[in-house]
Amino acid sequence: MTQKTSQAFDEARAEEFGNQLVGTYMGACRTLIVDLGHRSGLWESLAQGPATSVELAERSGLNERYVREWLGGATVSGYVDYDPPTKSHTLPAEHAASLTGETGANLSSLSPMITFLGGHVSGVLEAFRNGGGVPYSEYRPEFTEIMDDFFRRDYNSSLFDGYIGVVPGLVERLEGGISVCDFGCGTGHNMNLMAQTYPKSTFKGYDIAEDAVASATLEAGEMGLTNVTFEVQDVTNVPGDVSFDLITAFDSIHDQVNPQGALNEASSHLAPGGAFMMIDIKASSNLEDNIEHPVAPFFYAVSTLHCMTVSLAEGGAGLGTVWGEQLAVKMLHDAGLPNVRVLDSSNPFNSIYVCTK
Ligand SMILES: C[S@@+](CC[C@H](N)C(=O)[O-])C[C@H]1O[C@@H](n2cnc3c(N)ncnc32)[C@H](O)[C@@H]1O
């Protein structure tokens, strides 16, 4: 006789979870407020000093009625202090530190990625039902701008100390003069910063996105750089006769249609003694290891609504954002990239994979 075990319904647990869910929705609403403040420039305007809605509207050149409603949301969210007698709002310096500025400390640039991906739920739902995915083309050009807005602050703060400086001997080689190619360069801010800092080295960025390559080229021109170029180029099919001392890939392998092909190309286009550096997601390939990861919900949501689906849309591998360290290391080995090492970056999002010939 089989015994049926029934688990008692835990009322307290159910209530706690319901409250957690309400908190989740309040967080989502706050994300919308952060995004509106970020993209409108209102955080920057309010950081200049206390203001009523009328004063802030004048200061920012925006519509007072909308500014007033947004200030209401920012106040009840706990982001802004409010003085009822004067109807004045203040952004505390401690909050401005995470909501303003051009460095990675400004976390408000993450909010547009979340709200933007929310707009793709319907399209991705179709793929849940019918397979396939939502192609990269559906995300552009807005994705390019939002990604650039987020990544460039991280590179302004962390490119040299958080990534390049962590790899033993790399700074010395860049200072001495080497050839560098970035696979999936996007808008190329990291390559432009490196080209500016290491004038004896030459830099090339490859990406399939024409809009991203155009932005990268424009910025290189504005910075007056002559040692960096960008090309529209699929990195799974790099011209045969080129080789580089350093090939980099900044968060650009896991969402590819053919990620193994890209790694194989990196391996075969490394000059003797060359190095491959891949910045990619800091996570495990095993779900159970990611449960306590502080930003894992972000990884899985971004994966489902972008990184995995853009690959599956083209019949690709669909690795997803959370392909994880174990699989990444295996694929680097399979590509013939030698001496694979995994180094920690200074943030919770990325690991640094280094392979040296
Ligand atoms: C998440 S973005 C990262 C961009 C950039 N590395 C950065 O850090 O800002 C990934 C980039 O990889 C590019 N990409 C995807 N598949 C590619 C391929 N086969 N060849 C070249 N670029 C590719 C995308 O167009 C996109 O710009």
Ligand as a Chemical Component Dictionary entry (heavy atoms), coordinates in Angstrom:
data_LIG
# 
_chem_comp.id                   LIG 
_chem_comp.type                 NON-POLYMER 
_chem_comp.pdbx_formal_charge   0 
_chem_comp.three_letter_code    LIG 
# 
loop_
_chem_comp_atom.comp_id 
_chem_comp_atom.atom_id 
_chem_comp_atom.alt_atom_id 
_chem_comp_atom.type_symbol 
_chem_comp_atom.charge 
_chem_comp_atom.model_Cartn_x 
_chem_comp_atom.model_Cartn_y 
_chem_comp_atom.model_Cartn_z 
_chem_comp_atom.pdbx_ordinal 
LIG C1  C1  C 0  25.773 42.790 -24.439 1  
LIG S1  S1  S 1  26.422 43.601 -25.815 2  
LIG C2  C2  C 0  28.019 44.146 -25.207 3  
LIG C3  C3  C 0  28.616 45.241 -26.041 4  
LIG C4  C4  C 0  29.976 45.776 -25.607 5  
LIG N1  N1  N 0  30.980 44.727 -25.557 6  
LIG C5  C5  C 0  29.915 46.518 -24.303 7  
LIG O1  O1  O 0  30.513 46.043 -23.342 8  
LIG O2  O2  O -1 29.279 47.576 -24.238 9  
LIG C6  C6  C 0  26.822 42.271 -26.919 10 
LIG C7  C7  C 0  27.273 42.739 -28.283 11 
LIG O3  O3  O 0  27.673 41.601 -29.062 12 
LIG C8  C8  C 0  27.313 41.841 -30.403 13 
LIG N2  N2  N 0  27.282 40.569 -31.149 14 
LIG C9  C9  C 0  26.421 39.527 -31.002 15 
LIG N3  N3  N 0  26.731 38.544 -31.872 16 
LIG C10 C10 C 0  27.813 38.977 -32.589 17 
LIG C11 C11 C 0  28.595 38.397 -33.653 18 
LIG N4  N4  N 0  28.339 37.183 -34.145 19 
LIG N5  N5  N 0  29.609 39.129 -34.148 20 
LIG C12 C12 C 0  29.892 40.375 -33.656 21 
LIG N6  N6  N 0  29.188 40.960 -32.665 22 
LIG C13 C13 C 0  28.172 40.271 -32.128 23 
LIG C14 C14 C 0  25.963 42.511 -30.285 24 
LIG O4  O4  O 0  25.613 43.205 -31.463 25 
LIG C15 C15 C 0  26.184 43.437 -29.077 26 
LIG O5  O5  O 0  26.615 44.718 -29.465 27 
# 
loop_
_chem_comp_bond.comp_id 
_chem_comp_bond.atom_id_1 
_chem_comp_bond.atom_id_2 
_chem_comp_bond.value_order 
_chem_comp_bond.pdbx_ordinal 
LIG C1  S1  SING 1  
LIG S1  C2  SING 2  
LIG S1  C6  SING 3  
LIG C2  C3  SING 4  
LIG C3  C4  SING 5  
LIG C4  N1  SING 6  
LIG C4  C5  SING 7  
LIG C5  O1  DOUB 8  
LIG C5  O2  SING 9  
LIG C6  C7  SING 10 
LIG C7  O3  SING 11 
LIG C7  C15 SING 12 
LIG O3  C8  SING 13 
LIG C8  N2  SING 14 
LIG C8  C14 SING 15 
LIG N2  C9  SING 16 
LIG N2  C13 SING 17 
LIG C9  N3  DOUB 18 
LIG N3  C10 SING 19 
LIG C10 C11 SING 20 
LIG C10 C13 DOUB 21 
LIG C11 N4  SING 22 
LIG C11 N5  DOUB 23 
LIG N5  C12 SING 24 
LIG C12 N6  DOUB 25 
LIG N6  C13 SING 26 
LIG C14 O4  SING 27 
LIG C14 C15 SING 28 
LIG C15 O5  SING 29 
# 
